[in-house]
Amino acid sequence: MNLISMAKQKDGFLGEQALVLPPAIVQRMKTDPATSILYITDIGYYPKAYNHFRERETPIDQYVFIYCTEGRGWFSLDGQKHPVVPNQYFILPAGLPHAYGADEKEPWTIYWIHFGGTLAPLYCTHRTCRLTDIKPGMHSRISYRTELFEEIFRVLKLCIPSLFGIIALSQRVSGGFFRASSGRRRRSCKCSYSLYEGESGQEADFSRAG
């Protein structure tokens, strides 16, 4: 193993924000008719993520949304590597091996979401997975989207980790980010990191995040 591969990391970046919902909460959202159509399981923000690298040879059952606001990165699917630049996002389909990471010279800053639900395949299938540009424009909703990230972290910071609060925020973030639109400058995430424990007392599993 060379020194470059040893330096790769999936999380632990300065200023990062991350929330992984406990399995008990995710399971309840999967089975509840009101939430099973679309829900988030993980959400985060990695600023200037030097050496960021994530490879999943064993597929996961969540879709992975990544929005790059600064720097550069890449993702790999079906053996094809795709470069990612600022103001682009992509969604990786569930059930397929994939990999992604930051550029070595200009590491990306990203917002990311893992999500699922019966409507999730409408946003990305094996054939429709592609990079999407977010172009600045008068009717941009980018600031609204980044504010949703900040809101969900604020809720946790205020110690209001109720199931219904998480469900409501999950649906707002999912609906806000996955609508097609143009974009403008980002707002950085300013909230402090929180670790959430579910109603059952089961600590969230951060091994699947990022």
MARVOVO-166821 format. One record per atom (N, C-alpha, C): x, z, y; chain. Coordinates in steps of 0.001 Angstrom, whole numbers, plus 524288, in hexadecimal, padded with zeros to 5 digits. Layout:
NODE      X      Z      Y  vexfi
NODE      X      Z      Y      A
...
// end
This chain:
NODE      X      Z      Y  vexfi
NODE  8034F  80000  7FB57      A
NODE  80000  80000  80000      A
NODE  80372  80000  804DA      A
NODE  80285  7FC6D  8089A      A
NODE  805C6  7FC38  80D3A      A
NODE  803C8  80009  81164      A
NODE  806F9  800A9  81585      A
NODE  805A4  80474  8198A      A
NODE  800B7  802FC  81C7A      A
NODE  7FFB9  7FDD3  81D1B      A
NODE  7FB0F  7FC1C  81FEF      A
NODE  7F622  7FDAC  81D0D      A
NODE  7F603  7FCB8  817E4      A
NODE  7F154  7FE0F  814EC      A
NODE  7F087  803EF  814B5      A
NODE  7F4EB  806FB  814BC      A
NODE  7F468  80CA4  81495      A
NODE  7F202  80EB7  8199D      A
NODE  7F2BD  80BEF  81DEE      A
NODE  7F0E4  80DCE  822F6      A
NODE  7EB15  80CE0  823C7      A
NODE  7E8A1  80999  8209E      A
NODE  7E328  80854  82154      A
NODE  7DFC3  80D27  820A9      A
NODE  7DBA8  80D8D  823E6      A
NODE  7D82A  81207  8238C      A
NODE  7D28C  8105B  82499      A
NODE  7CEDF  81336  82240      A
NODE  7C95D  811E8  822DF      A
NODE  7C6BA  8150C  8272F      A
NODE  7C919  81976  828B8      A
NODE  7C6E4  81C95  82CF0      A
NODE  7CB26  82030  82F12      A
NODE  7C99B  823D3  83274      A
NODE  7CD57  82773  834AE      A
NODE  7CFD9  82587  839B0      A
NODE  7CCFF  82258  83CB3      A
NODE  7CF23  82012  8417E      A
NODE  7CE0E  8239E  84631      A
NODE  7D1B2  8239E  849E3      A
NODE  7D123  826D2  84E88      A
NODE  7CC38  82542  8518F      A
NODE  7C8C1  8290A  85284      A
NODE  7C3FF  82809  8556B      A
NODE  7BF8A  825DB  85233      A
NODE  7C019  8259B  84D16      A
NODE  7BBF8  82353  849DE      A
NODE  7B725  826D0  849B4      A
NODE  7B2B4  82470  8489F      A
NODE  7ADC1  82725  847B9      A
NODE  7ABC2  82541  84270      A
NODE  7A9A1  828C1  83F4E      A
NODE  7A7A3  8271C  83A37      A
NODE  7A35F  82AC5  83859      A
NODE  79F5D  8288D  8362C      A
NODE  79B0B  82B7B  833DA      A
NODE  7998B  828EB  82EBC      A
NODE  79996  82BF6  82A95      A
NODE  797E3  82A26  82576      A
NODE  79351  82D9D  823CA      A
NODE  78EC7  82B51  82311      A
NODE  78A3B  82E71  82195      A
NODE  78ABF  83058  81BF4      A
NODE  7895A  83534  81AEF      A
NODE  789AC  8375A  815A6      A
NODE  78622  8345F  811DA      A
NODE  7879B  8342E  80CE4      A
NODE  7847F  83151  80903      A
NODE  77EC3  832F9  808D7      A
NODE  77DB3  837FF  809B5      A
NODE  77845  839D0  8097A      A
NODE  774F1  83739  80DB2      A
NODE  77720  83692  81266      A
NODE  7744D  83412  816AE      A
NODE  7739D  82E44  81596      A
NODE  777C7  82BBD  813BD      A
NODE  77779  82621  81294      A
NODE  77366  82514  80E5F      A
NODE  77342  8285F  80A60      A
NODE  76F86  82798  8062B      A
NODE  769EA  82821  8081F      A
NODE  76903  82BC1  80BA6      A
NODE  763BB  82C6E  80DBD      A
NODE  76222  827C8  81117      A
NODE  765E4  82587  813F0      A
NODE  764AD  820ED  8170A      A
NODE  7639F  81C2E  81393      A
NODE  76648  81BE5  80F26      A
NODE  76571  81791  80B84      A
NODE  75FFA  81799  80927      A
NODE  75DDD  81C2F  80861      A
NODE  758DD  81CA9  805A5      A
NODE  75434  81D57  80944      A
NODE  75520  81EB1  80E2A      A
NODE  750D0  81F64  811D9      A
NODE  74EF9  81A0B  813C7      A
NODE  749FB  818C7  8134C      A
NODE  74810  813A6  81503      A
NODE  7491E  81278  81ABA      A
NODE  74952  8168B  81DFD      A
NODE  74A14  815AD  82393      A
NODE  74FB2  81450  824ED      A
NODE  7535C  815C2  82193      A
NODE  758E2  814FE  822D8      A
NODE  75BC2  8115B  81F1A      A
NODE  7595F  8101B  81AB9      A
NODE  75C28  80D21  816B5      A
NODE  75D0E  80772  81838      A
NODE  75A66  80593  81C50      A
NODE  75B14  80010  81DB4      A
NODE  7605C  7FF1B  82055      A
NODE  7624C  802E6  8235E      A
NODE  76754  80244  825F9      A
NODE  76954  8079A  827B7      A
NODE  76E07  808F9  8261D      A
NODE  7702F  80E0F  82775      A
NODE  77621  80DB9  8276F      A
NODE  778A7  8111B  82A7C      A
NODE  77E51  8116E  82A5F      A
NODE  78001  815D9  826C7      A
NODE  7849D  8153B  82476      A
NODE  786DB  81955  82130      A
NODE  78BE7  81B71  82385      A
NODE  78E90  81845  82695      A
NODE  79381  819C5  828FA      A
NODE  793E6  81711  82E4B      A
NODE  79683  81991  831FC      A
NODE  7972A  81736  8371B      A
NODE  79C37  81948  8397D      A
NODE  79EFC  815F9  83C74      A
NODE  7A3DC  817D4  83EA2      A
NODE  7A619  81461  842E4      A
NODE  7AA4C  81656  8453B      A
NODE  7AD02  813C6  84984      A
NODE  7B2D4  814C3  848CF      A
NODE  7B5E8  81098  84857      A
NODE  7BB8F  8110C  847BA      A
NODE  7BE3D  80E58  84C57      A
NODE  7C08B  81140  84FF6      A
NODE  7C345  80ECE  85462      A
NODE  7C8F1  80D8C  8530F      A
NODE  7CA92  808CE  85448      A
NODE  7CFF2  80716  85360      A
NODE  7D1E8  8090F  84E17      A
NODE  7CF71  80728  84A0B      A
NODE  7D045  80921  844C2      A
NODE  7D523  806BE  84242      A
NODE  7D9A6  808B1  843CF      A
NODE  7DE97  806D1  841AC      A
NODE  7DEB1  80782  83BBD      A
NODE  7E040  8036E  8390B      A
NODE  7E0D1  80379  83356      A
NODE  7DBAE  8043D  8306D      A
NODE  7D753  8035A  83308      A
NODE  7D24F  803D1  83054      A
NODE  7D1F3  7FFC7  82C01      A
NODE  7D078  80182  82773      A
NODE  7CFE6  7FDFE  822F7      A
NODE  7CC0F  8006D  81F29      A
NODE  7C86F  7FD3E  81D4B      A
NODE  7C495  7FF0A  81977      A
NODE  7C3B7  7FAB7  81584      A
NODE  7C469  7FBEE  8109A      A
NODE  7C368  7F822  80C72      A
NODE  7BFF1  7FA9E  80853      A
NODE  7BBC7  7F7F1  806F9      A
NODE  7B833  7F9DE  802FB      A
NODE  7B7F1  7F5DB  7FE95      A
NODE  7BB03  7F6C1  7FA8B      A
NODE  7BAD9  7F350  7F5FC      A
NODE  7B5EA  7F443  7F2D7      A
NODE  7B423  7F920  7F2EB      A
NODE  7AF21  7FA75  7F07B      A
NODE  7AAEE  7FA40  7F4B5      A
NODE  7A718  7F6D0  7F442      A
NODE  7A32B  7F625  7F867      A
NODE  7A01B  7FB24  7F966      A
NODE  79E2D  7FBB1  7FE3A      A
NODE  79AC7  7FFFF  7FFA8      A
NODE  79546  7FDDD  80099      A
NODE  79178  80158  800D2      A
NODE  78C0B  7FF93  8015F      A
NODE  78A31  7FFAC  80702      A
NODE  78DC8  80051  80ABA      A
NODE  78C62  8000C  81041      A
NODE  78E74  7FAFF  812A4      A
NODE  78BE0  7F948  816BB      A
NODE  78DD6  7F507  819FA      A
NODE  7916E  7F76F  81E15      A
NODE  79572  7F495  81FA2      A
NODE  7993F  7F6A2  82355      A
NODE  7994B  7F338  8283B      A
NODE  797EA  7F594  82CA4      A
NODE  797E1  7F2F4  831B7      A
NODE  79C9E  7F4D6  834CB      A
NODE  79FB0  7F13A  836F4      A
NODE  7A433  7F2A2  83A2C      A
NODE  7A41E  7EF58  83F23      A
NODE  7A46A  7F207  8438F      A
NODE  7A468  7EF74  848AF      A
NODE  7A990  7F09D  84B61      A
NODE  7AC8B  7EC97  84C90      A
NODE  7B1AA  7ED17  84F0B      A
NODE  7B110  7EC8A  854EE      A
NODE  7B2CF  7F06E  857DC      A
NODE  7B274  7F045  85D8F      A
NODE  7B7AF  7EF1F  8601E      A
NODE  7BBEC  7F086  85D87      A
NODE  7C128  7EF8F  85F9A      A
NODE  7C4D8  7EE7A  85B14      A
NODE  7C94D  7EC05  85C44      A
NODE  7CD2D  7EB01  85840      A
NODE  7CB6E  7E6CE  8546B      A
NODE  7CDF5  7E6CA  84FEC      A
NODE  7CCD2  7E2D2  84BFB      A
NODE  7CCDB  7E541  84693      A
NODE  7CA57  7E283  84300      A
NODE  7CA38  7E43E  83D9C      A
NODE  7C8E2  7DFBA  83A0E      A
NODE  7C6FB  7E0F5  83573      A
NODE  7C5B4  7DCE5  831A1      A
NODE  7C22F  7DF3E  82D6E      A
NODE  7BF92  7DBD7  82A87      A
NODE  7BCE6  7DD8C  825C4      A
NODE  7BD92  7D960  8219E      A
NODE  7BD2C  7DB00  81CC7      A
NODE  7BDE3  7D77C  81858      A
NODE  7B93F  7D7F4  814B2      A
NODE  7B71E  7D38A  81333      A
NODE  7B2A7  7D34F  80FA4      A
NODE  7B333  7CE6F  80C4A      A
NODE  7B279  7CF11  80735      A
NODE  7B311  7CAA7  80393      A
NODE  7B862  7C805  803F8      A
NODE  7BC5B  7CB21  80509      A
NODE  7C199  7C905  80540      A
NODE  7C2F1  7C621  80A3D      A
NODE  7BF5A  7C608  80DFB      A
NODE  7C054  7C366  812F0      A
NODE  7C0E5  7C773  8174E      A
NODE  7C519  7C6ED  81A5C      A
NODE  7C636  7CA96  81E94      A
NODE  7C47E  7C848  823C1      A
NODE  7C1B8  7CB6A  826E2      A
NODE  7BF90  7C999  82BD7      A
NODE  7C19E  7CCFB  8304E      A
NODE  7C3E9  7CAAE  83456      A
NODE  7C5BB  7CDBD  838D5      A
NODE  7C12B  7CF8C  83C34      A
NODE  7C1C7  7D407  83EAC      A
NODE  7BDC3  7D644  84210      A
NODE  7C043  7D77C  84758      A
NODE  7BDA0  7D5FB  84B86      A
NODE  7BF96  7D6D8  850D9      A
NODE  7BB8B  7DA01  853EB      A
NODE  7BCD8  7DBB9  858B3      A
NODE  7B923  7DEDC  85BBF      A
NODE  7B3E5  7DC22  85C96      A
NODE  7AFC4  7DF4A  85CCC      A
NODE  7AA6B  7DD6E  85D8F      A
NODE  7A881  7DA1C  85903      A
NODE  7AA26  7DB94  85456      A
NODE  7A814  7D942  84F8B      A
NODE  7A66C  7DDA3  84BE6      A
NODE  7A270  7DC8E  848C6      A
NODE  7A108  7E034  844A1      A
NODE  79FFB  7DD33  83FA4      A
NODE  7A032  7DFFA  83B50      A
NODE  79EFE  7DDA0  83642      A
NODE  79C4B  7E1B0  832DF      A
NODE  79974  7DFD4  82F03      A
NODE  796C9  7E331  82B45      A
NODE  79868  7E181  825D3      A
NODE  79A43  7E534  822BC      A
NODE  79BCA  7E41E  81D5B      A
NODE  7974A  7E592  819B9      A
NODE  795E2  7E211  81628      A
NODE  79174  7E327  812B4      A
NODE  792B4  7E751  80EB0      A
NODE  78EAE  7EA14  80D0F      A
NODE  78F4B  7EDF5  808F1      A
NODE  79058  7EB32  803C0      A
NODE  792EF  7EE01  80042      A
NODE  79394  7EC05  7FAFC      A
NODE  79806  7E836  7FA20      A
NODE  79B5E  7E764  7FE12      A
NODE  79FBD  7E3C8  7FD84      A
NODE  7A4D6  7E67E  7FF2E      A
NODE  7A913  7E593  7FC4F      A
NODE  7AE21  7E7B8  7FDFF      A
NODE  7AFA5  7E574  8034F      A
NODE  7B251  7E87F  80677      A
NODE  7B3F9  7E69F  80B94      A
NODE  7B889  7E9E4  80D8F      A
NODE  7BAD3  7E813  811BE      A
NODE  7BF05  7EAF7  81457      A
NODE  7BEE6  7E9AB  81A21      A
NODE  7C0E1  7ED3D  81D5A      A
NODE  7C154  7EC36  822EE      A
NODE  7C571  7EFC7  82540      A
NODE  7C768  7EE52  829D2      A
NODE  7CB71  7F186  82C2D      A
NODE  7CCD7  7EFB3  8319F      A
NODE  7D00B  7F2D4  83427      A
NODE  7D1B1  7F1C5  83986      A
NODE  7D687  7EE47  8399B      A
NODE  7D701  7EB4B  83DBF      A
NODE  7DBB1  7E834  83EAA      A
NODE  7E051  7EBE7  83F8C      A
NODE  7E4E0  7EA6E  83D80      A
NODE  7E961  7EDE5  83DE2      A
NODE  7EB66  7EE70  84377      A
NODE  7EAF2  7EA52  846A5      A
NODE  7ECFD  7EA71  84BF4      A
NODE  7E8DF  7EC03  84FF5      A
NODE  7E3FB  7EA71  84F1A      A
NODE  7DFB9  7EBB0  852B2      A
NODE  7DB37  7EE23  84FA4      A
NODE  7DBBF  7F30F  84E0D      A
NODE  7D7B6  7F574  84AC4      A
NODE  7D275  7F5C9  84D85      A
NODE  7CE7E  7F4E3  84A81      A
NODE  7C943  7F4B9  84CCC      A
NODE  7C704  7FA11  84E15      A
NODE  7C33B  7FA07  851A6      A
NODE  7BFB8  7FE65  8529D      A
NODE  7BA66  7FCB0  85099      A
NODE  7B814  7FFDA  84D2F      A
NODE  7B33F  7FE28  84AA0      A
NODE  7AF25  80277  84A88      A
NODE  7AA52  800C0  84AC0      A
NODE  7A5C9  803E5  84950      A
NODE  7A417  801F3  843F3      A
NODE  7A2A8  80578  8407C      A
NODE  7A120  803BD  83B47      A
NODE  79C71  806D6  8393C      A
NODE  79978  8042E  835E9      A
NODE  794D1  8067B  83381      A
NODE  7948B  804BE  82DD5      A
NODE  79343  80856  82A5C      A
NODE  791A6  806F3  82517      A
NODE  78BB6  80799  824F1      A
NODE  788F4  803D8  822C2      A
NODE  78340  8043B  822BA      A
NODE  78100  801E6  81DBD      A
NODE  77C20  80322  81CD5      A
NODE  7795B  80121  81848      A
NODE  77390  800C3  8196A      A
NODE  77092  7FF8E  8156A      A
NODE  76AF1  7FF19  81601      A
NODE  768EC  7F9E8  81400      A
NODE  763D7  7F9A4  8134C      A
NODE  76184  7F4E1  8111F      A
NODE  76201  7F036  814C9      A
NODE  7628E  7F135  819E4      A
NODE  76337  7ECF3  81DA6      A
NODE  768EF  7EB92  81E9D      A
NODE  76C83  7EE90  81C7D      A
NODE  7720D  7EDA7  81D81      A
NODE  773DD  7E826  81C18      A
NODE  7720A  7E5D9  817B8      A
NODE  773D3  7E08D  8165E      A
NODE  7725E  7DC6E  81A75      A
NODE  76E9E  7DD9A  81DDA      A
NODE  76D3A  7D9D2  821E9      A
NODE  771A8  7D926  825DB      A
NODE  774ED  7DD20  8266F      A
NODE  77921  7DCE7  82A3F      A
NODE  77E12  7DA7A  8280D      A
NODE  77EB0  7DA84  822F4      A
NODE  7836C  7D852  820AF      A
NODE  782AB  7D77A  81AD8      A
NODE  78393  7D2BB  81924      A
NODE  783E4  7D189  81399      A
NODE  7892F  7CF0A  8129B      A
NODE  78A3C  7CDFF  80DBE      A
NODE  78F42  7CB9D  80C69      A
NODE  79002  7C678  80F56      A
NODE  78BDF  7C3A3  81043      A
NODE  78C53  7BE8E  812CA      A
NODE  78C34  7BECE  818BD      A
NODE  78A0A  7C2F9  81ADD      A
NODE  78971  7C33C  8208D      A
NODE  78D69  7C6CA  82331      A
NODE  790E0  7C936  8202A      A
NODE  794C8  7CCAB  82270      A
NODE  79884  7C96F  825C5      A
NODE  798D6  7CAC0  82ACA      A
NODE  79C2F  7C7C2  82E50      A
NODE  79D4E  7CAFD  83333      A
NODE  7A15B  7C950  83609      A
NODE  7A290  7CBBD  83B08      A
NODE  79E8C  7CA2D  83F15      A
NODE  79D28  7CDC8  84277      A
NODE  7997E  7CCAC  846B0      A
NODE  79C00  7CE39  84BDC      A
NODE  79BEA  7CAA1  84F9A      A
NODE  79E07  7CBB8  854C9      A
NODE  799ED  7CE79  85820      A
NODE  79BA9  7D22B  85B4D      A
NODE  79850  7D4C8  85F1E      A
NODE  79A62  7D34D  8647E      A
NODE  797B9  7CFD2  86724      A
NODE  7999C  7CDC9  86C1E      A
NODE  79744  7D0CA  870B2      A
NODE  79A78  7D1DA  874AD      A
NODE  79869  7D492  87948      A
NODE  793EE  7D18D  87BC0      A
NODE  7900E  7D45D  87DA9      A
NODE  78B99  7D1C7  88014      A
NODE  78846  7D5A1  88316      A
NODE  784D0  7D38D  88646      A
NODE  78189  7D6CC  889A5      A
NODE  77E02  7DA6B  88684      A
NODE  77C41  7D88A  881F2      A
NODE  7787B  7DB95  87EE2      A
NODE  77B18  7DE71  87A5F      A
NODE  77FEB  7DFDE  87B05      A
NODE  782D5  7E287  876F0      A
NODE  78058  7E7CB  8759B      A
NODE  780B6  7E931  87080      A
NODE  77EE7  7EE53  86EC5      A
NODE  7835E  7F15A  86C30      A
NODE  7883E  7EFC7  86D46      A
NODE  78CAB  7F24F  86ACD      A
NODE  78D1F  7F804  86C74      A
NODE  78C4B  7F925  87170      A
NODE  78CB0  7FE93  8731F      A
NODE  78891  801F0  8706B      A
NODE  783F9  7FFB4  86F7E      A
NODE  77FDC  8028F  86CB8      A
NODE  7819E  803C5  86727      A
NODE  78418  7FFFF  864A2      A
NODE  785CD  800CF  85F45      A
NODE  789E4  80517  85EE6      A
NODE  78DCB  804FB  8624F      A
NODE  791D5  808F7  8620D      A
NODE  78FB3  80E53  86383      A
NODE  78BCE  80E7A  866DD      A
NODE  78958  81376  86834      A
NODE  7869E  815D7  86376      A
NODE  784B4  81291  85FEB      A
NODE  7823B  8149B  85B32      A
NODE  7862E  8177B  857D3      A
NODE  78AEE  81571  8578C      A
NODE  78F02  8183A  854B8      A
NODE  78FE6  81D8C  8572D      A
NODE  79064  81DA4  85C45      A
NODE  79159  8228B  85EFD      A
NODE  78CD2  8265B  85E28      A
NODE  7881B  82450  85E0C      A
NODE  7838D  827B3  85D67      A
NODE  78389  82A6E  85822      A
NODE  784BF  8279D  85406      A
NODE  7848C  82A03  84EDD      A
NODE  788B0  82E46  84E58      A
NODE  78D43  82D79  850C0      A
NODE  7913F  8318C  850A5      A
NODE  78FB1  83634  8540C      A
NODE  78D05  83538  85864      A
NODE  78B42  83986  85BB8      A
NODE  7875C  83CF0  858D7      A
NODE  783E9  83A88  855D8      A
NODE  78012  83D86  852E1      A
NODE  782C7  84147  84F26      A
NODE  786D1  83F51  84C76      A
NODE  789A5  842B2  848D9      A
NODE  78CA5  846F5  84BB9      A
NODE  78ED3  845A0  85040      A
NODE  791BC  84973  85351      A
NODE  78E39  84DE8  85514      A
NODE  78941  84CAE  855FC      A
NODE  7857D  850A5  857A3      A
NODE  78324  85393  85307      A
NODE  78525  85274  84E4E      A
NODE  78366  85537  84993      A
NODE  77D99  85476  84892      A
NODE  77BEC  84F95  84898      A
NODE  77680  84E60  84748      A
NODE  7767A  84A8E  842B5      A
NODE  778CC  84C0A  83E3A      A
NODE  7793C  84865  839E1      A
NODE  77471  84854  8365B      A
NODE  76FD6  8478E  838A4      A
NODE  76B22  8475C  83578      A
NODE  76A8C  84207  832F8      A
NODE  767E4  841D9  82EA5      A
NODE  76703  83CEB  82BF2      A
NODE  76428  83910  82F6F      A
NODE  76025  83ADD  8322E      A
NODE  75D02  8374E  83557      A
NODE  7600B  83548  83A0F      A
NODE  76369  838A2  83C4E      A
NODE  766A9  836CD  84098      A
NODE  76A75  832A0  83ED9      A
NODE  76CD8  83368  83A51      A
NODE  77083  82F8D  8383F      A
NODE  76DB3  82A78  836F6      A
NODE  76905  82AD2  834BF      A
NODE  76607  82623  83378      A
NODE  764CA  8230A  83868      A
NODE  76305  825C3  83C7D      A
NODE  761A6  82314  84154      A
NODE  76663  8205B  843B3      A
NODE  76AC9  82311  843E0      A
NODE  76F81  820B9  84609      A
NODE  7716D  81C47  8429B      A
NODE  770ED  81CFB  83D7B      A
NODE  7728E  818D9  839E0      A
NODE  76FA5  813D1  83AF6      A
NODE  76A91  8142E  83B9F      A
NODE  76774  80F84  83C96      A
NODE  768A0  80D2C  841F1      A
NODE  76993  81073  845E2      A
NODE  76AC0  80E68  84B14      A
NODE  77001  80B96  84B26      A
NODE  773F6  80DE8  84898      A
NODE  77911  80B61  8486D      A
NODE  778C5  80648  84567      A
NODE  7762F  80669  840E1      A
NODE  775BD  801B2  83DB9      A
NODE  772ED  7FD6C  840B7      A
NODE  76E7F  7FEB8  84301      A
NODE  76B87  7FAD0  845DF      A
NODE  76E63  7F8E0  84AAF      A
NODE  7712F  7FC69  84D62      A
NODE  773DD  7FAE9  85223      A
NODE  7787B  7F75C  8513B      A
NODE  77B60  7F84E  84D12      A
NODE  78024  7F549  84C42      A
NODE  77F38  7F025  84979      A
NODE  77B48  7EFCD  84647      A
NODE  77AC5  7EB2B  84308      A
NODE  77745  7E701  84562      A
NODE  77582  7E7B9  84A3C      A
NODE  772AC  7E391  84CE3      A
NODE  77697  7DFEE  84F70      A
NODE  775AD  7DAEF  84EEC      A
NODE  7793D  7D71C  85146      A
NODE  778B8  7D747  8572C      A
NODE  77D48  7D723  859E2      A
NODE  77D3E  7D700  85F94      A
NODE  782AB  7D5CA  8618B      A
NODE  78333  7D541  866B0      A
NODE  7884D  7D4B9  86912      A
NODE  78A29  7DA15  86AB0      A
NODE  78F1E  7DA70  86C7A      A
NODE  79136  7DF91  86DAA      A
NODE  7949C  7DFA5  87273      A
NODE  795BB  7E45C  87448      A
NODE  79977  7E4FB  87888      A
NODE  79D13  7E977  87732      A
NODE  79FAD  7EBA4  87B12      A
NODE  7A3C7  7EF67  879FC      A
NODE  7A1B9  7F42C  87725      A
NODE  7A532  7F691  87438      A
NODE  7A3A7  7FB08  8710F      A
NODE  7A3FA  8000E  87431      A
NODE  7A18D  80419  8720D      A
NODE  7A26B  80967  873F2      A
NODE  7A4E2  80C74  86F81      A
NODE  7A8EF  80F51  87099      A
NODE  7ABAF  8121C  86C79      A
NODE  7A88B  816E1  86ACC      A
NODE  7A974  81877  865FB      A
NODE  7A6C9  81CFD  863D5      A
NODE  7A97D  821EC  865C2      A
NODE  7A69D  8258D  86814      A
NODE  7A8FF  82A09  86A9E      A
NODE  7A7E4  82F31  867E2      A
NODE  7A4BB  82F0C  863BD      A
NODE  7A33B  833F7  86147      A
NODE  7A784  835E4  85DA4      A
NODE  7A783  83AF5  85C82      A
NODE  7AB70  83D18  858FD      A
NODE  7A9A3  83C94  8535B      A
NODE  7AD4B  83CB4  84FDB      A
NODE  7AC4E  83BF4  84A4B      A
NODE  7A915  84063  84808      A
NODE  7A56C  83F1E  844A1      A
NODE  7A24A  84314  8420A      A
NODE  7A20C  841F8  83C36      A
NODE  7A1D7  8460E  83917      A
NODE  7A0FE  84591  8337A      A
NODE  79B8E  8478A  8325A      A
NODE  79881  8444C  82FBD      A
NODE  79313  84598  82ED4      A
NODE  7923B  8475C  82941      A
NODE  78F35  84B85  8287E      A
NODE  78DAB  84D42  82356      A
NODE  787C9  84C8D  822D1      A
NODE  78629  84ABE  81E45      A
NODE  780AC  8498F  81D69      A
NODE  77D69  84E6F  81C96      A
NODE  7785F  84D91  81C25      A
NODE  774C5  851F5  81B83      A
NODE  775D7  854F1  8168C      A
NODE  777F2  85229  81299      A
NODE  778F5  854BD  80DA3      A
NODE  77E01  857EE  80DCA      A
NODE  780FC  8578C  8122E      A
NODE  785F1  85A41  8128B      A
NODE  78A68  85713  8104D      A
NODE  78952  8524C  80E97      A
NODE  78D4E  84EF8  80C51      A
NODE  79050  84C2C  81099      A
NODE  79572  84CD7  810AC      A
NODE  79899  84A8D  814C5      A
NODE  798E3  844A7  81429      A
NODE  79906  841E5  8187D      A
NODE  79960  83C40  8186A      A
NODE  79E74  83A78  815EE      A
NODE  79E35  83623  81319      A
NODE  7A2BE  833E1  81074      A
NODE  7A529  82FAE  813D5      A
NODE  7A9B8  830CC  8163B      A
NODE  7AC35  82D20  819C4      A
NODE  7AF71  8290A  816E1      A
NODE  7AFB7  8293E  811BF      A
NODE  7B2EF  8257D  80EDD      A
NODE  7B0BD  81FFE  80F1A      A
NODE  7ABAD  81F6C  8102F      A
NODE  7A95E  81A37  81034      A
NODE  7A94F  817BE  8159E      A
NODE  7AACC  81AB2  819AD      A
NODE  7AA25  818E8  81F01      A
NODE  7AE59  81514  820AD      A
NODE  7AD63  8129F  8254B      A
NODE  7B153  80F59  827C5      A
NODE  7B15D  809C8  825D9      A
// end
